[in-house]
Every structure is written in C-alpha cells, then in structure tokens.
C-alpha cells in the first residue's frame, strides 16, 4: 500500500491524502483544509506545507 498526497492550490483547497493498494485501487483517507498550499515537503517523517 502506498500513500499519495495531492495539494489543491486554490483558496478553498487543501491537502488530500489517498492510499493506493497493490491492486491499483485508490481510496481517499482524509482532506486537510489549508488555503492555497503551494507545495509540500516531507522531512524527518513530518510534512511541511508553506
């Protein structure tokens, strides 16, 4: 299983977290509301969204 994160860069956007199974099925796990996330960076197991 793999984690997929997508940033939606609009005022009402946010970060979407999906899980992809080995079969190719993708499931939305959660959405974190963050206005205009420009990019994401993972460092030491933590995600930063400036």
C-alpha distance matrix in Angstrom:
0.0 3.8 7.0 9.9 13.4 16.5 20.1 22.7 26.0 28.6 30.6 28.7 25.3 22.6 19.0 16.3 12.8 10.2 6.6 5.5 4.5 5.9 9.1 9.3 9.7 9.6 10.8 13.0 12.7 15.9 18.6 20.7 24.2 25.5 28.4 28.1 25.2 26.1 23.2 20.6 20.5 18.4 20.6 20.4 17.2 19.1 19.0 22.4 23.5 27.1
3.8 0.0 3.8 6.5 10.1 13.2 16.8 19.7 22.7 25.5 27.7 26.1 22.5 19.8 16.1 13.8 10.5 8.3 5.6 5.1 6.6 8.1 11.1 9.9 10.6 9.3 10.6 12.0 11.9 14.5 16.6 18.4 21.8 22.7 25.4 24.9 21.8 22.5 19.5 16.9 17.0 15.1 17.6 17.9 14.9 16.5 15.9 19.2 20.1 23.7
7.0 3.8 0.0 3.8 6.7 10.2 13.5 16.5 19.5 22.3 24.2 22.7 19.1 16.2 12.5 10.4 7.0 5.9 4.8 6.4 9.1 11.4 13.9 12.1 11.9 9.5 9.9 10.1 9.6 11.4 13.2 14.8 18.1 18.9 21.7 21.4 18.3 19.2 16.4 13.7 14.1 12.5 15.4 16.0 12.8 13.7 12.7 15.9 16.6 20.2
9.9 6.5 3.8 0.0 3.8 6.7 10.3 13.2 16.2 19.0 21.3 19.9 16.3 13.7 10.2 8.1 5.8 5.0 6.1 7.2 10.8 13.0 14.8 12.2 12.0 9.0 9.7 9.3 9.9 11.0 11.8 13.5 16.3 16.9 19.3 18.5 15.6 16.4 13.8 11.8 13.0 12.4 15.8 17.3 14.5 14.5 12.6 15.1 15.0 18.4
13.4 10.1 6.7 3.8 0.0 3.8 6.8 10.0 12.8 15.7 17.8 16.7 13.0 10.2 6.6 5.5 4.7 6.3 8.9 10.7 14.3 16.8 18.4 15.6 15.0 11.6 11.5 9.8 10.1 9.9 9.6 10.6 13.1 13.3 15.6 14.8 11.9 12.9 10.5 8.7 10.7 10.8 14.5 16.5 13.8 12.9 10.2 12.2 11.5 14.9
16.5 13.2 10.2 6.7 3.8 0.0 3.8 6.5 9.5 12.4 15.0 14.0 10.2 8.3 5.7 5.1 6.7 8.2 11.4 12.9 16.7 19.1 20.2 16.9 16.2 12.7 12.7 10.6 11.8 11.0 9.5 10.6 12.0 12.0 13.4 12.2 9.8 10.7 9.2 8.8 11.8 13.0 16.8 19.3 17.0 15.6 12.3 13.2 11.5 14.2
20.1 16.8 13.5 10.3 6.8 3.8 0.0 3.8 6.1 9.1 11.6 11.2 7.5 5.9 4.6 6.4 9.1 11.5 14.9 16.6 20.4 22.9 24.0 20.6 19.9 16.2 15.9 13.3 14.1 12.3 9.7 9.6 10.1 9.1 10.0 8.4 6.2 7.3 6.9 7.6 11.2 13.3 16.9 19.8 17.8 15.7 12.0 11.8 9.2 11.3
22.7 19.7 16.5 13.2 10.0 6.5 3.8 0.0 3.8 5.9 8.8 8.4 4.9 5.4 6.4 7.9 11.4 13.4 17.1 18.7 22.5 25.1 25.7 22.2 21.1 17.5 17.0 14.1 15.5 13.4 10.3 10.4 9.7 8.9 8.6 7.1 6.7 8.2 9.3 10.9 14.7 17.0 20.5 23.4 21.5 19.1 15.4 14.8 11.7 13.1
26.0 22.7 19.5 16.2 12.8 9.5 6.1 3.8 0.0 3.8 6.9 8.2 5.7 7.1 8.9 11.3 14.7 17.0 20.6 22.2 26.0 28.4 29.2 25.6 24.8 21.2 20.7 17.9 19.0 16.6 13.2 12.5 10.9 8.9 7.3 4.4 5.2 6.0 8.5 11.2 14.9 17.8 21.0 24.2 22.8 20.1 16.3 14.8 11.2 11.5
28.6 25.5 22.3 19.0 15.7 12.4 9.1 5.9 3.8 0.0 3.8 5.5 4.8 7.9 10.9 13.0 16.7 19.0 22.8 24.5 28.3 30.9 31.3 27.8 26.6 23.0 22.2 19.1 20.2 17.5 13.9 13.2 10.7 9.2 6.5 4.8 7.6 9.1 12.1 14.6 18.3 21.1 24.2 27.3 25.7 22.8 19.1 17.5 13.8 13.8
30.6 27.7 24.2 21.3 17.8 15.0 11.6 8.8 6.9 3.8 0.0 3.8 5.5 8.4 12.0 14.5 18.2 20.9 24.7 26.8 30.5 33.4 33.9 30.5 29.0 25.3 24.0 20.5 21.2 18.0 14.3 12.9 9.6 8.1 4.6 5.1 8.6 10.9 14.0 16.2 19.7 22.4 25.3 28.1 26.6 23.4 19.9 18.0 14.3 13.9
28.7 26.1 22.7 19.9 16.7 14.0 11.2 8.4 8.2 5.5 3.8 0.0 3.8 6.9 10.6 12.4 16.1 18.7 22.4 24.8 28.3 31.4 31.7 28.5 26.6 22.9 21.2 17.7 18.4 15.2 11.5 10.7 7.4 7.5 5.6 7.4 9.9 12.8 15.3 16.8 20.4 22.5 25.6 28.1 26.1 23.0 19.7 18.5 15.1 15.6
25.3 22.5 19.1 16.3 13.0 10.2 7.5 4.9 5.7 4.8 5.5 3.8 0.0 3.7 7.2 9.1 12.8 15.4 19.2 21.5 25.1 28.1 28.6 25.3 23.6 19.9 18.5 15.1 15.9 12.9 9.2 8.6 6.3 6.1 5.4 6.1 7.4 10.3 12.2 13.5 17.1 19.3 22.5 25.1 23.0 20.2 16.7 15.8 12.5 13.5
22.6 19.8 16.2 13.7 10.2 8.3 5.9 5.4 7.1 7.9 8.4 6.9 3.7 0.0 3.8 6.5 9.9 13.0 16.7 19.2 22.8 25.9 26.7 23.7 22.0 18.2 16.7 13.2 13.3 10.2 6.6 5.5 4.4 4.4 6.1 7.0 6.4 9.7 10.6 10.9 14.4 16.1 19.2 21.7 19.4 16.6 13.2 12.7 9.8 11.8
19.0 16.1 12.5 10.2 6.6 5.7 4.6 6.4 8.9 10.9 12.0 10.6 7.2 3.8 0.0 3.8 6.6 9.9 13.4 16.0 19.6 22.6 23.8 20.9 19.4 15.6 14.3 11.0 10.9 8.4 5.6 5.2 6.6 6.9 9.3 9.6 7.5 10.2 9.6 8.8 12.0 13.1 16.5 18.8 16.3 13.9 10.6 11.0 8.9 11.8
16.3 13.8 10.4 8.1 5.5 5.1 6.4 7.9 11.3 13.0 14.5 12.4 9.1 6.5 3.8 0.0 3.8 6.5 10.2 12.8 16.4 19.5 20.4 17.5 15.8 12.0 10.5 7.3 7.8 6.1 4.5 6.5 8.8 10.2 12.5 12.8 11.0 13.3 12.4 11.4 14.2 14.7 18.2 20.1 17.1 15.4 12.5 13.8 12.3 15.4
12.8 10.5 7.0 5.8 4.7 6.7 9.1 11.4 14.7 16.7 18.2 16.1 12.8 9.9 6.6 3.8 0.0 3.8 7.0 10.1 13.4 16.6 17.9 15.5 13.9 10.2 8.7 6.1 5.6 5.4 6.3 8.3 11.4 12.9 15.8 16.1 13.7 15.7 14.0 12.1 14.0 13.6 16.9 18.2 14.9 13.9 11.7 14.0 13.5 17.0
10.2 8.3 5.9 5.0 6.3 8.2 11.5 13.4 17.0 19.0 20.9 18.7 15.4 13.0 9.9 6.5 3.8 0.0 3.8 6.6 9.9 13.2 14.2 11.8 10.1 6.5 5.4 4.4 5.3 7.3 9.0 11.8 14.8 16.4 19.0 19.1 16.8 18.5 16.6 14.8 16.5 15.8 19.2 20.3 16.9 16.6 14.8 17.3 16.9 20.4
6.6 5.6 4.8 6.1 8.9 11.4 14.9 17.1 20.6 22.8 24.7 22.4 19.2 16.7 13.4 10.2 7.0 3.8 0.0 3.8 6.5 9.9 11.3 9.6 8.2 5.6 5.3 6.6 6.8 9.8 12.4 15.0 18.2 19.9 22.6 22.7 20.2 21.6 19.3 17.2 18.2 16.9 19.9 20.4 16.9 17.4 16.3 19.4 19.6 23.2
5.5 5.1 6.4 7.2 10.7 12.9 16.6 18.7 22.2 24.5 26.8 24.8 21.5 19.2 16.0 12.8 10.1 6.6 3.8 0.0 3.8 6.7 8.0 6.0 5.6 4.4 6.5 9.0 10.3 13.3 15.6 18.3 21.3 22.8 25.2 24.8 22.4 23.3 20.9 19.0 19.9 18.7 21.7 22.3 19.1 20.1 18.9 21.9 22.0 25.5
4.5 6.6 9.1 10.8 14.3 16.7 20.4 22.5 26.0 28.3 30.5 28.3 25.1 22.8 19.6 16.4 13.4 9.9 6.5 3.8 0.0 3.8 5.3 5.3 5.4 6.5 8.5 11.7 12.5 16.0 18.6 21.4 24.6 26.3 28.8 28.6 26.1 27.0 24.5 22.4 23.0 21.4 24.1 24.3 21.1 22.5 21.8 25.0 25.4 29.0
5.9 8.1 11.4 13.0 16.8 19.1 22.9 25.1 28.4 30.9 33.4 31.4 28.1 25.9 22.6 19.5 16.6 13.2 9.9 6.7 3.8 0.0 3.8 5.4 7.4 9.5 12.0 15.3 16.2 19.6 22.1 24.8 27.9 29.3 31.8 31.2 28.6 29.1 26.4 24.4 24.7 23.0 25.4 25.5 22.7 24.5 23.9 27.1 27.8 31.2
9.1 11.1 13.9 14.8 18.4 20.2 24.0 25.7 29.2 31.3 33.9 31.7 28.6 26.7 23.8 20.4 17.9 14.2 11.3 8.0 5.3 3.8 0.0 3.8 5.7 9.0 11.7 15.4 17.0 20.4 22.9 25.9 28.9 30.5 32.7 32.2 29.9 30.6 28.2 26.5 27.2 25.9 28.6 28.9 25.9 27.4 26.6 29.6 29.8 33.2
9.3 9.9 12.1 12.2 15.6 16.9 20.6 22.2 25.6 27.8 30.5 28.5 25.3 23.7 20.9 17.5 15.5 11.8 9.6 6.0 5.3 5.4 3.8 0.0 3.8 6.3 9.8 13.1 15.3 18.4 20.4 23.4 26.1 27.6 29.6 28.9 26.7 27.2 25.0 23.7 24.7 23.8 26.8 27.6 24.6 25.7 24.5 27.2 27.1 30.3
9.7 10.6 11.9 12.0 15.0 16.2 19.9 21.1 24.8 26.6 29.0 26.6 23.6 22.0 19.4 15.8 13.9 10.1 8.2 5.6 5.4 7.4 5.7 3.8 0.0 3.8 6.7 10.3 12.6 15.9 18.1 21.4 24.0 26.0 28.0 27.8 25.8 26.9 25.0 23.6 25.0 24.1 27.2 27.9 24.7 25.4 24.1 26.8 26.5 29.9
9.6 9.3 9.5 9.0 11.6 12.7 16.2 17.5 21.2 23.0 25.3 22.9 19.9 18.2 15.6 12.0 10.2 6.5 5.6 4.4 6.5 9.5 9.0 6.3 3.8 0.0 3.8 6.9 9.5 12.4 14.4 17.7 20.3 22.2 24.2 24.0 22.1 23.4 21.6 20.2 21.9 21.2 24.5 25.5 22.2 22.5 20.8 23.4 22.9 26.3
10.8 10.6 9.9 9.7 11.5 12.7 15.9 17.0 20.7 22.2 24.0 21.2 18.5 16.7 14.3 10.5 8.7 5.4 5.3 6.5 8.5 12.0 11.7 9.8 6.7 3.8 0.0 3.8 6.2 9.4 11.8 15.3 18.0 20.3 22.7 23.1 21.4 23.2 21.6 20.1 21.9 21.1 24.4 25.1 21.6 21.6 20.0 22.6 22.0 25.5
13.0 12.0 10.1 9.3 9.8 10.6 13.3 14.1 17.9 19.1 20.5 17.7 15.1 13.2 11.0 7.3 6.1 4.4 6.6 9.0 11.7 15.3 15.4 13.1 10.3 6.9 3.8 0.0 3.8 5.9 8.0 11.6 14.2 16.7 19.1 19.8 18.3 20.5 19.3 17.9 20.0 19.6 22.9 23.9 20.4 19.7 17.8 20.1 19.2 22.6
12.7 11.9 9.6 9.9 10.1 11.8 14.1 15.5 19.0 20.2 21.2 18.4 15.9 13.3 10.9 7.8 5.6 5.3 6.8 10.3 12.5 16.2 17.0 15.3 12.6 9.5 6.2 3.8 0.0 3.8 7.3 10.3 13.5 16.1 19.1 20.2 18.4 20.8 19.4 17.5 19.2 18.2 21.2 21.7 18.1 17.4 16.0 18.6 18.3 21.8
15.9 14.5 11.4 11.0 9.9 11.0 12.3 13.4 16.6 17.5 18.0 15.2 12.9 10.2 8.4 6.1 5.4 7.3 9.8 13.3 16.0 19.6 20.4 18.4 15.9 12.4 9.4 5.9 3.8 0.0 3.8 6.6 9.8 12.6 15.7 17.2 15.6 18.5 17.6 15.8 17.9 17.4 20.4 21.2 17.8 16.3 14.5 16.5 15.8 19.2
18.6 16.6 13.2 11.8 9.6 9.5 9.7 10.3 13.2 13.9 14.3 11.5 9.2 6.6 5.6 4.5 6.3 9.0 12.4 15.6 18.6 22.1 22.9 20.4 18.1 14.4 11.8 8.0 7.3 3.8 0.0 3.8 6.3 9.2 12.0 13.6 12.4 15.6 15.2 14.1 16.8 17.0 20.1 21.6 18.5 16.4 13.9 15.1 13.6 16.6
20.7 18.4 14.8 13.5 10.6 10.6 9.6 10.4 12.5 13.2 12.9 10.7 8.6 5.5 5.2 6.5 8.3 11.8 15.0 18.3 21.4 24.8 25.9 23.4 21.4 17.7 15.3 11.6 10.3 6.6 3.8 0.0 3.8 6.2 9.7 11.7 10.4 13.9 13.8 12.6 15.1 15.6 18.4 19.9 17.2 14.5 12.0 12.5 10.9 13.7
24.2 21.8 18.1 16.3 13.1 12.0 10.1 9.7 10.9 10.7 9.6 7.4 6.3 4.4 6.6 8.8 11.4 14.8 18.2 21.3 24.6 27.9 28.9 26.1 24.0 20.3 18.0 14.2 13.5 9.8 6.3 3.8 0.0 3.8 6.6 9.4 9.3 13.1 13.9 13.7 16.7 17.8 20.6 22.5 20.1 17.0 14.2 13.8 11.4 13.2
25.5 22.7 18.9 16.9 13.3 12.0 9.1 8.9 8.9 9.2 8.1 7.5 6.1 4.4 6.9 10.2 12.9 16.4 19.9 22.8 26.3 29.3 30.5 27.6 26.0 22.2 20.3 16.7 16.1 12.6 9.2 6.2 3.8 0.0 3.8 6.4 6.2 10.0 11.3 11.5 14.5 16.3 18.9 21.2 19.4 16.0 12.9 11.6 8.6 9.8
28.4 25.4 21.7 19.3 15.6 13.4 10.0 8.6 7.3 6.5 4.6 5.6 5.4 6.1 9.3 12.5 15.8 19.0 22.6 25.2 28.8 31.8 32.7 29.6 28.0 24.2 22.7 19.1 19.1 15.7 12.0 9.7 6.6 3.8 0.0 3.8 5.9 9.2 11.7 13.1 16.4 18.8 21.4 24.0 22.5 19.1 15.8 13.9 10.4 10.3
28.1 24.9 21.4 18.5 14.8 12.2 8.4 7.1 4.4 4.8 5.1 7.4 6.1 7.0 9.6 12.8 16.1 19.1 22.7 24.8 28.6 31.2 32.2 28.9 27.8 24.0 23.1 19.8 20.2 17.2 13.6 11.7 9.4 6.4 3.8 0.0 3.8 6.0 9.1 11.4 14.9 17.8 20.6 23.7 22.4 19.3 15.6 13.5 9.7 9.1
25.2 21.8 18.3 15.6 11.9 9.8 6.2 6.7 5.2 7.6 8.6 9.9 7.4 6.4 7.5 11.0 13.7 16.8 20.2 22.4 26.1 28.6 29.9 26.7 25.8 22.1 21.4 18.3 18.4 15.6 12.4 10.4 9.3 6.2 5.9 3.8 0.0 3.8 5.8 7.6 11.1 14.0 16.8 20.0 18.8 15.7 12.0 10.0 6.3 6.6
26.1 22.5 19.2 16.4 12.9 10.7 7.3 8.2 6.0 9.1 10.9 12.8 10.3 9.7 10.2 13.3 15.7 18.5 21.6 23.3 27.0 29.1 30.6 27.2 26.9 23.4 23.2 20.5 20.8 18.5 15.6 13.9 13.1 10.0 9.2 6.0 3.8 0.0 3.8 7.2 10.4 13.9 16.6 20.1 19.4 16.7 13.0 10.7 7.3 6.7
23.2 19.5 16.4 13.8 10.5 9.2 6.9 9.3 8.5 12.1 14.0 15.3 12.2 10.6 9.6 12.4 14.0 16.6 19.3 20.9 24.5 26.4 28.2 25.0 25.0 21.6 21.6 19.3 19.4 17.6 15.2 13.8 13.9 11.3 11.7 9.1 5.8 3.8 0.0 3.8 6.9 10.4 13.3 16.8 16.2 13.9 10.3 8.5 6.0 6.8
20.6 16.9 13.7 11.8 8.7 8.8 7.6 10.9 11.2 14.6 16.2 16.8 13.5 10.9 8.8 11.4 12.1 14.8 17.2 19.0 22.4 24.4 26.5 23.7 23.6 20.2 20.1 17.9 17.5 15.8 14.1 12.6 13.7 11.5 13.1 11.4 7.6 7.2 3.8 0.0 3.8 6.8 10.0 13.3 12.4 10.2 6.6 5.7 4.7 7.2
20.5 17.0 14.1 13.0 10.7 11.8 11.2 14.7 14.9 18.3 19.7 20.4 17.1 14.4 12.0 14.2 14.0 16.5 18.2 19.9 23.0 24.7 27.2 24.7 25.0 21.9 21.9 20.0 19.2 17.9 16.8 15.1 16.7 14.5 16.4 14.9 11.1 10.4 6.9 3.8 0.0 3.8 6.4 10.1 9.9 8.2 5.6 5.1 6.6 8.7
18.4 15.1 12.5 12.4 10.8 13.0 13.3 17.0 17.8 21.1 22.4 22.5 19.3 16.1 13.1 14.7 13.6 15.8 16.9 18.7 21.4 23.0 25.9 23.8 24.1 21.2 21.1 19.6 18.2 17.4 17.0 15.6 17.8 16.3 18.8 17.8 14.0 13.9 10.4 6.8 3.8 0.0 3.8 6.8 6.2 5.4 4.4 6.2 8.9 11.6
20.6 17.6 15.4 15.8 14.5 16.8 16.9 20.5 21.0 24.2 25.3 25.6 22.5 19.2 16.5 18.2 16.9 19.2 19.9 21.7 24.1 25.4 28.6 26.8 27.2 24.5 24.4 22.9 21.2 20.4 20.1 18.4 20.6 18.9 21.4 20.6 16.8 16.6 13.3 10.0 6.4 3.8 0.0 3.8 5.4 5.4 6.4 7.7 11.1 13.2
20.4 17.9 16.0 17.3 16.5 19.3 19.8 23.4 24.2 27.3 28.1 28.1 25.1 21.7 18.8 20.1 18.2 20.3 20.4 22.3 24.3 25.5 28.9 27.6 27.9 25.5 25.1 23.9 21.7 21.2 21.6 19.9 22.5 21.2 24.0 23.7 20.0 20.1 16.8 13.3 10.1 6.8 3.8 0.0 3.8 5.6 8.5 10.4 14.1 16.4
17.2 14.9 12.8 14.5 13.8 17.0 17.8 21.5 22.8 25.7 26.6 26.1 23.0 19.4 16.3 17.1 14.9 16.9 16.9 19.1 21.1 22.7 25.9 24.6 24.7 22.2 21.6 20.4 18.1 17.8 18.5 17.2 20.1 19.4 22.5 22.4 18.8 19.4 16.2 12.4 9.9 6.2 5.4 3.8 0.0 3.8 6.8 9.9 13.3 16.3
19.1 16.5 13.7 14.5 12.9 15.6 15.7 19.1 20.1 22.8 23.4 23.0 20.2 16.6 13.9 15.4 13.9 16.6 17.4 20.1 22.5 24.5 27.4 25.7 25.4 22.5 21.6 19.7 17.4 16.3 16.4 14.5 17.0 16.0 19.1 19.3 15.7 16.7 13.9 10.2 8.2 5.4 5.4 5.6 3.8 0.0 3.8 6.6 10.0 13.0
19.0 15.9 12.7 12.6 10.2 12.3 12.0 15.4 16.3 19.1 19.9 19.7 16.7 13.2 10.6 12.5 11.7 14.8 16.3 18.9 21.8 23.9 26.6 24.5 24.1 20.8 20.0 17.8 16.0 14.5 13.9 12.0 14.2 12.9 15.8 15.6 12.0 13.0 10.3 6.6 5.6 4.4 6.4 8.5 6.8 3.8 0.0 3.8 6.6 9.9
22.4 19.2 15.9 15.1 12.2 13.2 11.8 14.8 14.8 17.5 18.0 18.5 15.8 12.7 11.0 13.8 14.0 17.3 19.4 21.9 25.0 27.1 29.6 27.2 26.8 23.4 22.6 20.1 18.6 16.5 15.1 12.5 13.8 11.6 13.9 13.5 10.0 10.7 8.5 5.7 5.1 6.2 7.7 10.4 9.9 6.6 3.8 0.0 3.8 6.4
23.5 20.1 16.6 15.0 11.5 11.5 9.2 11.7 11.2 13.8 14.3 15.1 12.5 9.8 8.9 12.3 13.5 16.9 19.6 22.0 25.4 27.8 29.8 27.1 26.5 22.9 22.0 19.2 18.3 15.8 13.6 10.9 11.4 8.6 10.4 9.7 6.3 7.3 6.0 4.7 6.6 8.9 11.1 14.1 13.3 10.0 6.6 3.8 0.0 3.8
27.1 23.7 20.2 18.4 14.9 14.2 11.3 13.1 11.5 13.8 13.9 15.6 13.5 11.8 11.8 15.4 17.0 20.4 23.2 25.5 29.0 31.2 33.2 30.3 29.9 26.3 25.5 22.6 21.8 19.2 16.6 13.7 13.2 9.8 10.3 9.1 6.6 6.7 6.8 7.2 8.7 11.6 13.2 16.4 16.3 13.0 9.9 6.4 3.8 0.0
